[in-house]
Amino acid sequence: MFRAPNSYAFYGFDDKYCKMVILYVLQATTKSKLASLNEKLDTLERRLELLEVQVSTATANPNLFKT
């Protein structure tokens, strides 16, 4: 388990308070990272959908892509 440094005691914070603050910060950081990953996943899903449409179009109409 994480133990807050003794220097916090100098400021009048007890271990329980320090642990609560640290957990809050970790939770906020985790939520932020998760939101960022969800945005990236959405972008990749949209790109995949676009590629699927392009492949479908190319398969159905190969003459459109001949040069």
Secondary structure by P-SEA (a helix, b strand, c coil): ccccccccccccccaaaaaaaaaaaaaaaaaaaaaaaaaaaaaaaaaaaaaaaaaaaaaaccccccc
